[in-house]
Amino acid sequence: MTTWTLDQLPSGALTHGVTAEPALHAGRTCMRVELTDTITYDGSPGVDYVDQPTFLVVPTDFGVGSISVDVASGLNHKGPPDARGFAGLAYHLSGEVDQFECVYLRPLNGQGLNPPAPRNRRAVQYFSYPDWPFDRLREAYPDGRFEAPADLLPDIWTTLVLTVSESSVRVSVNGVVVLAVAETKAPVRSGPVALFVDIGTEAFFADLTITAS
């Protein structure tokens, strides 16, 4: 088991389309992560953001086991009207960062805000880059098996845990299992883990723990 408190940049960490700096949020020292201004103001959806490789990469080699992080995210008022505070964990990054899997939260779709349907069923999202972004998953699987509701609020610390096997992932939020993906959309591999954000989001991360099994 390896833990990073994230009160400073982990040794060897790399930014990919984001800025990252130590911060204080709701009484905790943490890492603040946002998209770069270049991507925010000049980027194109589906090319530079929206389920793209926008994250802080933590150098580790993770295959199966669990990943846990505390995350608080909300709007930075730089994004489009449909921004939802997207933040989460990417894993199984390839060496060229041209493949990875990811689970992220949409706290503005959380049950704590009582959003309208269908947003109330879309607080947690799995996707696989590059072939399976959220919109393709929704179209191909209208039963919604790759997303789920969750009791979330923006800007409030939330513990996100991914339990990863070779071809599945189980997602818990504050100790409650909210999503179980039985068949993930990526080849079996290992690689680094990353702190993921998307358009319009200001995210804070603390206490990243990776446990291999």
HUSULRA-V29824 format. One record per run of one state. SS is the DSSP state (a for helix, b for strand, c for the rest). FROM is the first residue (numbers start at 1). TO is the last residue. If there is no record, write none. Layout:
ss->SS from->FROM to->TO
ss->SS from->FROM to->TO
This chain:
ss->c from->1 to->1
ss->b from->2 to->4
ss->c from->5 to->13
ss->b from->14 to->16
ss->c from->17 to->17
ss->b from->18 to->25
ss->c from->26 to->27
ss->b from->28 to->35
ss->c from->36 to->36
ss->a from->37 to->42
ss->c from->43 to->44
ss->b from->45 to->45
ss->c from->46 to->48
ss->b from->49 to->49
ss->c from->50 to->54
ss->b from->55 to->62
ss->c from->63 to->64
ss->b from->65 to->75
ss->c from->76 to->85
ss->b from->86 to->93
ss->c from->94 to->99
ss->b from->100 to->106
ss->a from->107 to->109
ss->c from->110 to->110
ss->a from->111 to->113
ss->c from->114 to->118
ss->a from->119 to->121
ss->c from->122 to->123
ss->b from->124 to->129
ss->c from->130 to->131
ss->b from->132 to->132
ss->c from->133 to->133
ss->a from->134 to->140
ss->c from->141 to->146
ss->b from->147 to->148
ss->c from->149 to->157
ss->b from->158 to->164
ss->c from->165 to->168
ss->b from->169 to->173
ss->c from->174 to->175
ss->b from->176 to->181
ss->c from->182 to->190
ss->b from->191 to->197
ss->c from->198 to->200
ss->b from->201 to->212
ss->c from->213 to->213
